Amino acid sequence: MNCRHCGTPLTHTFVDLGFAPPSNAYLTEAELSKPEKYYPLKVLVCDQCWLVQTEDYADADELFSADYAYFSSTSTGWLAHAKAYAEQMTQLLGLNADSFVIEVASNDGYLLKNFVEAGIPCLGVEPTASTAEAAEHLGIPVLRKFFSEALGQQLTQQGKQADLIAGNNVYAHVPDNNDFTRGLKAALKPSGTITLEFPHLMRLIEDVQFDTIYHEHFSYLSLSTVSQIFATEDLRVWHVEELPTHGGSLRIFGCHADNARETTDAVRRILQEEAQRGMQTLVPYVEFQPRADRIKNDLLEFLIQQKKAGKTIAAYGAAAKGNTLLNYAGVKPDLLPFVCDAAPAKQNKYMPGSHIAILNPAAIVNEKPDYVLILPWNIVEEVESQLSQELPNTQFVTAVPDLKIT
Ligand SMILES: [Zn+2]
């Protein structure tokens, strides 16, 4: 396989997590007795542009099925994040009724509804029918398509170039970064701004967040690599912000390469930090697998010990990262009987691969287990504060970056 960005043959493995089903392929009870599709979950690193990327295996259409279960609006923290972003950008760019905002992967309208409320014209691009429909109910126009160079050109031909193109947690999910970036270039007004948010590879490595690796996530990005991809398409990263979301994300600000805006010190500072951590050498990449394996082994050891001791345990949060962790560790319902999740779309279904039942959070309060394993470590404080009053004798456990019991 060659690098998705620069075409260099890929010869270095970042991490090999074996085989797993798509992390969002939640199963109904009837599907439990049918065969399940597994794909290799192996991530490679390019030794030229340092793009970390999943090995090719299947096309995007198959993974983002029509009933894809994730609705952004189910997370109150994320809604607040989106609202603050809309206010910040409206002020920074002076957006008004004459402006035009495009969001790529607009999901259920969690972000664009803020622009609709402010009277700023906008358009969502979203291939997933169920979430696109939810956005349309909020009065947001949605193009039900994957974003691409062809779509960017089509928007331009229709006079729909944007003052702001936003992409939150989509850039890492596209199989062809180059084509997607050319689409951004095409759909951007000469004075326009692009913002993209994605988990920062530097933080992923630092905190051994191997459970954020799944098939739908094609790339793992550093600022340095994104700057290179932008430069190739005659765009420029002129500013960057570090965000606490998803274990440490970047929000990059892009413009046409010839735009007058000056590149800020924040860009130079993060590029320098990445270089200091050796991210343009093989060292941090080849050291990653043994660190991930230690986490997997510690979790398994803990679950087996509790089982032998007659303790009860349940999990909270049927998130994609939980699926990666449980499938890599080979955890099944004998060690972890059920997981609770607040999203109704996931309740009464089963985790892909592990076949662990997903229940309403009320189940965890009724069962009062000795331990609750919180799978999405990014919402650990939220979950603990919700459950600790009703479960005074329960201990909370997280597995990443170290097994921690509180
Ligand atoms: Zn490359």
Residues whose N, C-alpha, C, O or C-beta is under 5 A from the ligand:
A	BS01	ZN	C3 H5 C6 G7 T8 C46 Q48 C49 W50 L51
